[in-house]
Amino acid sequence: MPNPKTEIGKSVDAVRKMREAAKQAAAELEAERVRREAESHPKG
């Protein structure tokens, strides 16, 4: 019989990993957008 506490812990861990991955992806997208804007609007 599975221990409910470890099952909950696993799902919490999975959610945490998903959130971290989403945060990372959002940061990468933002960096890409900023870089594209900088390329299309050269300063100077």
N, CA, C and O atoms as a Maestro MAE file, in Angstrom:
{
 s_m_m2io_version
 :::
 2.0.0
}

f_m_ct {
 s_m_title
 :::
 protein
 m_atom[176] {
  # First column is atom index #
  i_m_mmod_type
  r_m_x_coord
  r_m_y_coord
  r_m_z_coord
  i_m_residue_number
  s_m_chain_name
  s_m_pdb_residue_name
  s_m_pdb_atom_name
  i_m_atomic_number
  :::
  1 25 0.852 -1.207 0.000 1 A "MET " " N  " 7
  2 3 0.000 0.000 0.000 1 A "MET " " CA " 6
  3 2 0.884 1.252 0.000 1 A "MET " " C  " 6
  4 15 1.742 1.404 0.870 1 A "MET " " O  " 8
  5 25 0.677 2.148 -0.972 2 A "PRO " " N  " 7
  6 3 1.531 3.339 -1.045 2 A "PRO " " CA " 6
  7 2 1.276 4.299 0.103 2 A "PRO " " C  " 6
  8 15 0.149 4.447 0.577 2 A "PRO " " O  " 8
  9 25 2.322 4.933 0.529 3 A "ASN " " N  " 7
  10 3 2.228 5.907 1.609 3 A "ASN " " CA " 6
  11 2 1.722 7.229 1.020 3 A "ASN " " C  " 6
  12 15 2.365 7.804 0.142 3 A "ASN " " O  " 8
  13 25 0.565 7.714 1.504 4 A "PRO " " N  " 7
  14 3 0.006 8.954 0.942 4 A "PRO " " CA " 6
  15 2 0.954 10.148 1.074 4 A "PRO " " C  " 6
  16 15 0.978 11.030 0.217 4 A "PRO " " O  " 8
  17 25 1.733 10.164 2.157 5 A "LYS " " N  " 7
  18 3 2.647 11.295 2.353 5 A "LYS " " CA " 6
  19 2 3.717 11.349 1.261 5 A "LYS " " C  " 6
  20 15 4.032 12.422 0.747 5 A "LYS " " O  " 8
  21 25 4.275 10.184 0.910 6 A "THR " " N  " 7
  22 3 5.303 10.198 -0.137 6 A "THR " " CA " 6
  23 2 4.675 10.516 -1.489 6 A "THR " " C  " 6
  24 15 5.311 11.154 -2.328 6 A "THR " " O  " 8
  25 25 3.421 10.074 -1.713 7 A "GLU " " N  " 7
  26 3 2.745 10.391 -2.976 7 A "GLU " " CA " 6
  27 2 2.545 11.894 -3.095 7 A "GLU " " C  " 6
  28 15 2.786 12.474 -4.154 7 A "GLU " " O  " 8
  29 25 2.104 12.527 -2.008 8 A "ILE " " N  " 7
  30 3 1.908 13.979 -1.999 8 A "ILE " " CA " 6
  31 2 3.256 14.670 -2.217 8 A "ILE " " C  " 6
  32 15 3.358 15.626 -2.986 8 A "ILE " " O  " 8
  33 25 4.272 14.178 -1.539 9 A "GLY " " N  " 7
  34 3 5.608 14.754 -1.693 9 A "GLY " " CA " 6
  35 2 6.074 14.685 -3.130 9 A "GLY " " C  " 6
  36 15 6.677 15.631 -3.637 9 A "GLY " " O  " 8
  37 25 5.797 13.566 -3.794 10 A "LYS " " N  " 7
  38 3 6.198 13.401 -5.195 10 A "LYS " " CA " 6
  39 2 5.497 14.423 -6.080 10 A "LYS " " C  " 6
  40 15 6.124 15.061 -6.925 10 A "LYS " " O  " 8
  41 25 4.182 14.573 -5.877 11 A "SER " " N  " 7
  42 3 3.444 15.512 -6.728 11 A "SER " " CA " 6
  43 2 3.871 16.951 -6.455 11 A "SER " " C  " 6
  44 15 3.946 17.760 -7.381 11 A "SER " " O  " 8
  45 25 4.150 17.277 -5.197 12 A "VAL " " N  " 7
  46 3 4.627 18.619 -4.857 12 A "VAL " " CA " 6
  47 2 5.957 18.867 -5.547 12 A "VAL " " C  " 6
  48 15 6.191 19.945 -6.093 12 A "VAL " " O  " 8
  49 25 6.827 17.865 -5.520 13 A "ASP " " N  " 7
  50 3 8.132 17.976 -6.167 13 A "ASP " " CA " 6
  51 2 7.963 18.171 -7.677 13 A "ASP " " C  " 6
  52 15 8.659 18.983 -8.288 13 A "ASP " " O  " 8
  53 25 7.039 17.424 -8.266 14 A "ALA " " N  " 7
  54 3 6.797 17.531 -9.708 14 A "ALA " " CA " 6
  55 2 6.298 18.927 -10.067 14 A "ALA " " C  " 6
  56 15 6.728 19.511 -11.062 14 A "ALA " " O  " 8
  57 25 5.387 19.456 -9.252 15 A "VAL " " N  " 7
  58 3 4.853 20.800 -9.488 15 A "VAL " " CA " 6
  59 2 5.978 21.828 -9.369 15 A "VAL " " C  " 6
  60 15 6.075 22.754 -10.174 15 A "VAL " " O  " 8
  61 25 6.814 21.652 -8.365 16 A "ARG " " N  " 7
  62 3 7.930 22.584 -8.164 16 A "ARG " " CA " 6
  63 2 8.860 22.559 -9.382 16 A "ARG " " C  " 6
  64 15 9.306 23.605 -9.854 16 A "ARG " " O  " 8
  65 25 9.146 21.352 -9.883 17 A "LYS " " N  " 7
  66 3 10.024 21.217 -11.058 17 A "LYS " " CA " 6
  67 2 9.382 21.872 -12.269 17 A "LYS " " C  " 6
  68 15 10.061 22.545 -13.044 17 A "LYS " " O  " 8
  69 25 8.063 21.678 -12.438 18 A "MET " " N  " 7
  70 3 7.353 22.274 -13.562 18 A "MET " " CA " 6
  71 2 7.412 23.793 -13.483 18 A "MET " " C  " 6
  72 15 7.634 24.466 -14.489 18 A "MET " " O  " 8
  73 25 7.211 24.334 -12.271 19 A "ARG " " N  " 7
  74 3 7.264 25.787 -12.089 19 A "ARG " " CA " 6
  75 2 8.645 26.323 -12.423 19 A "ARG " " C  " 6
  76 15 8.776 27.351 -13.089 19 A "ARG " " O  " 8
  77 25 9.680 25.620 -11.957 20 A "GLU " " N  " 7
  78 3 11.056 26.043 -12.243 20 A "GLU " " CA " 6
  79 2 11.306 26.035 -13.745 20 A "GLU " " C  " 6
  80 15 11.893 26.972 -14.286 20 A "GLU " " O  " 8
  81 25 10.855 24.970 -14.423 21 A "ALA " " N  " 7
  82 3 11.052 24.859 -15.867 21 A "ALA " " CA " 6
  83 2 10.314 25.985 -16.593 21 A "ALA " " C  " 6
  84 15 10.839 26.568 -17.541 21 A "ALA " " O  " 8
  85 25 9.100 26.283 -16.144 22 A "ALA " " N  " 7
  86 3 8.311 27.348 -16.767 22 A "ALA " " CA " 6
  87 2 8.987 28.702 -16.575 22 A "ALA " " C  " 6
  88 15 9.028 29.525 -17.490 22 A "ALA " " O  " 8
  89 25 9.517 28.919 -15.372 23 A "LYS " " N  " 7
  90 3 10.211 30.172 -15.072 23 A "LYS " " CA " 6
  91 2 11.427 30.321 -15.985 23 A "LYS " " C  " 6
  92 15 11.681 31.389 -16.540 23 A "LYS " " O  " 8
  93 25 12.170 29.223 -16.126 24 A "GLN " " N  " 7
  94 3 13.371 29.207 -16.974 24 A "GLN " " CA " 6
  95 2 12.987 29.508 -18.427 24 A "GLN " " C  " 6
  96 15 13.636 30.316 -19.092 24 A "GLN " " O  " 8
  97 25 11.932 28.855 -18.911 25 A "ALA " " N  " 7
  98 3 11.492 29.064 -20.293 25 A "ALA " " CA " 6
  99 2 11.061 30.510 -20.504 25 A "ALA " " C  " 6
  100 15 11.377 31.110 -21.531 25 A "ALA " " O  " 8
  101 25 10.344 31.068 -19.543 26 A "ALA " " N  " 7
  102 3 9.888 32.453 -19.658 26 A "ALA " " CA " 6
  103 2 11.084 33.402 -19.699 26 A "ALA " " C  " 6
  104 15 11.089 34.359 -20.474 26 A "ALA " " O  " 8
  105 25 12.090 33.145 -18.873 27 A "ALA " " N  " 7
  106 3 13.286 33.987 -18.850 27 A "ALA " " CA " 6
  107 2 14.011 33.911 -20.191 27 A "ALA " " C  " 6
  108 15 14.495 34.925 -20.694 27 A "ALA " " O  " 8
  109 25 14.086 32.713 -20.770 28 A "GLU " " N  " 7
  110 3 14.754 32.549 -22.064 28 A "GLU " " CA " 6
  111 2 13.988 33.278 -23.164 28 A "GLU " " C  " 6
  112 15 14.590 33.931 -24.016 28 A "GLU " " O  " 8
  113 25 12.659 33.165 -23.145 29 A "LEU " " N  " 7
  114 3 11.840 33.857 -24.138 29 A "LEU " " CA " 6
  115 2 12.030 35.364 -24.026 29 A "LEU " " C  " 6
  116 15 12.178 36.052 -25.036 29 A "LEU " " O  " 8
  117 25 12.025 35.869 -22.814 30 A "GLU " " N  " 7
  118 3 12.195 37.299 -22.573 30 A "GLU " " CA " 6
  119 2 13.554 37.766 -23.091 30 A "GLU " " C  " 6
  120 15 13.650 38.801 -23.750 30 A "GLU " " O  " 8
  121 25 14.602 37.000 -22.792 31 A "ALA " " N  " 7
  122 3 15.947 37.356 -23.259 31 A "ALA " " CA " 6
  123 2 15.986 37.378 -24.786 31 A "ALA " " C  " 6
  124 15 16.586 38.276 -25.377 31 A "ALA " " O  " 8
  125 25 15.352 36.399 -25.425 32 A "GLU " " N  " 7
  126 3 15.310 36.339 -26.885 32 A "GLU " " CA " 6
  127 2 14.585 37.557 -27.452 32 A "GLU " " C  " 6
  128 15 15.035 38.150 -28.433 32 A "GLU " " O  " 8
  129 25 13.459 37.930 -26.832 33 A "ARG " " N  " 7
  130 3 12.676 39.077 -27.296 33 A "ARG " " CA " 6
  131 2 13.498 40.361 -27.175 33 A "ARG " " C  " 6
  132 15 13.519 41.180 -28.094 33 A "ARG " " O  " 8
  133 25 14.163 40.528 -26.052 34 A "VAL " " N  " 7
  134 3 14.985 41.713 -25.822 34 A "VAL " " CA " 6
  135 2 16.112 41.778 -26.856 34 A "VAL " " C  " 6
  136 15 16.417 42.842 -27.395 34 A "VAL " " O  " 8
  137 25 16.722 40.623 -27.119 35 A "ARG " " N  " 7
  138 3 17.826 40.592 -28.075 35 A "ARG " " CA " 6
  139 2 17.328 40.958 -29.488 35 A "ARG " " C  " 6
  140 15 17.990 41.700 -30.214 35 A "ARG " " O  " 8
  141 25 16.162 40.429 -29.862 36 A "ARG " " N  " 7
  142 3 15.608 40.745 -31.182 36 A "ARG " " CA " 6
  143 2 15.302 42.236 -31.293 36 A "ARG " " C  " 6
  144 15 15.585 42.861 -32.315 36 A "ARG " " O  " 8
  145 25 14.724 42.800 -30.236 37 A "GLU " " N  " 7
  146 3 14.409 44.228 -30.245 37 A "GLU " " CA " 6
  147 2 15.682 45.048 -30.398 37 A "GLU " " C  " 6
  148 15 15.713 46.021 -31.152 37 A "GLU " " O  " 8
  149 25 16.725 44.655 -29.686 38 A "ALA " " N  " 7
  150 3 18.000 45.364 -29.763 38 A "ALA " " CA " 6
  151 2 18.561 45.286 -31.186 38 A "ALA " " C  " 6
  152 15 19.148 46.251 -31.676 38 A "ALA " " O  " 8
  153 25 18.379 44.136 -31.848 39 A "GLU " " N  " 7
  154 3 18.883 43.979 -33.210 39 A "GLU " " CA " 6
  155 2 18.075 44.821 -34.202 39 A "GLU " " C  " 6
  156 15 18.637 45.393 -35.136 39 A "GLU " " O  " 8
  157 25 16.780 44.894 -34.001 40 A "SER " " N  " 7
  158 3 15.948 45.632 -34.944 40 A "SER " " CA " 6
  159 2 15.990 47.140 -34.690 40 A "SER " " C  " 6
  160 15 15.651 47.924 -35.575 40 A "SER " " O  " 8
  161 25 16.408 47.555 -33.477 41 A "HIS " " N  " 7
  162 3 16.552 48.975 -33.158 41 A "HIS " " CA " 6
  163 2 17.971 49.230 -32.657 41 A "HIS " " C  " 6
  164 15 18.181 49.404 -31.457 41 A "HIS " " O  " 8
  165 25 18.942 49.253 -33.562 42 A "PRO " " N  " 7
  166 3 20.314 49.470 -33.091 42 A "PRO " " CA " 6
  167 2 20.467 50.851 -32.467 42 A "PRO " " C  " 6
  168 15 19.985 51.851 -32.999 42 A "PRO " " O  " 8
  169 25 21.143 50.880 -31.337 43 A "LYS " " N  " 7
  170 3 21.337 52.168 -30.654 43 A "LYS " " CA " 6
  171 2 22.498 52.911 -31.307 43 A "LYS " " C  " 6
  172 15 23.481 52.304 -31.730 43 A "LYS " " O  " 8
  173 25 22.367 54.247 -31.383 44 A "GLY " " N  " 7
  174 3 23.398 55.053 -31.999 44 A "GLY " " CA " 6
  175 2 22.842 55.584 -33.284 44 A "GLY " " C  " 6
  176 15 23.532 56.307 -34.003 44 A "GLY " " O  " 8
  :::
 }
 m_bond[175] {
  # First column is bond index #
  i_m_from
  i_m_to
  i_m_order
  :::
  1 1 2 1
  2 2 3 1
  3 3 4 2
  4 3 5 1
  5 5 6 1
  6 6 7 1
  7 7 8 2
  8 7 9 1
  9 9 10 1
  10 10 11 1
  11 11 12 2
  12 11 13 1
  13 13 14 1
  14 14 15 1
  15 15 16 2
  16 15 17 1
  17 17 18 1
  18 18 19 1
  19 19 20 2
  20 19 21 1
  21 21 22 1
  22 22 23 1
  23 23 24 2
  24 23 25 1
  25 25 26 1
  26 26 27 1
  27 27 28 2
  28 27 29 1
  29 29 30 1
  30 30 31 1
  31 31 32 2
  32 31 33 1
  33 33 34 1
  34 34 35 1
  35 35 36 2
  36 35 37 1
  37 37 38 1
  38 38 39 1
  39 39 40 2
  40 39 41 1
  41 41 42 1
  42 42 43 1
  43 43 44 2
  44 43 45 1
  45 45 46 1
  46 46 47 1
  47 47 48 2
  48 47 49 1
  49 49 50 1
  50 50 51 1
  51 51 52 2
  52 51 53 1
  53 53 54 1
  54 54 55 1
  55 55 56 2
  56 55 57 1
  57 57 58 1
  58 58 59 1
  59 59 60 2
  60 59 61 1
  61 61 62 1
  62 62 63 1
  63 63 64 2
  64 63 65 1
  65 65 66 1
  66 66 67 1
  67 67 68 2
  68 67 69 1
  69 69 70 1
  70 70 71 1
  71 71 72 2
  72 71 73 1
  73 73 74 1
  74 74 75 1
  75 75 76 2
  76 75 77 1
  77 77 78 1
  78 78 79 1
  79 79 80 2
  80 79 81 1
  81 81 82 1
  82 82 83 1
  83 83 84 2
  84 83 85 1
  85 85 86 1
  86 86 87 1
  87 87 88 2
  88 87 89 1
  89 89 90 1
  90 90 91 1
  91 91 92 2
  92 91 93 1
  93 93 94 1
  94 94 95 1
  95 95 96 2
  96 95 97 1
  97 97 98 1
  98 98 99 1
  99 99 100 2
  100 99 101 1
  101 101 102 1
  102 102 103 1
  103 103 104 2
  104 103 105 1
  105 105 106 1
  106 106 107 1
  107 107 108 2
  108 107 109 1
  109 109 110 1
  110 110 111 1
  111 111 112 2
  112 111 113 1
  113 113 114 1
  114 114 115 1
  115 115 116 2
  116 115 117 1
  117 117 118 1
  118 118 119 1
  119 119 120 2
  120 119 121 1
  121 121 122 1
  122 122 123 1
  123 123 124 2
  124 123 125 1
  125 125 126 1
  126 126 127 1
  127 127 128 2
  128 127 129 1
  129 129 130 1
  130 130 131 1
  131 131 132 2
  132 131 133 1
  133 133 134 1
  134 134 135 1
  135 135 136 2
  136 135 137 1
  137 137 138 1
  138 138 139 1
  139 139 140 2
  140 139 141 1
  141 141 142 1
  142 142 143 1
  143 143 144 2
  144 143 145 1
  145 145 146 1
  146 146 147 1
  147 147 148 2
  148 147 149 1
  149 149 150 1
  150 150 151 1
  151 151 152 2
  152 151 153 1
  153 153 154 1
  154 154 155 1
  155 155 156 2
  156 155 157 1
  157 157 158 1
  158 158 159 1
  159 159 160 2
  160 159 161 1
  161 161 162 1
  162 162 163 1
  163 163 164 2
  164 163 165 1
  165 165 166 1
  166 166 167 1
  167 167 168 2
  168 167 169 1
  169 169 170 1
  170 170 171 1
  171 171 172 2
  172 171 173 1
  173 173 174 1
  174 174 175 1
  175 175 176 2
  :::
 }
}
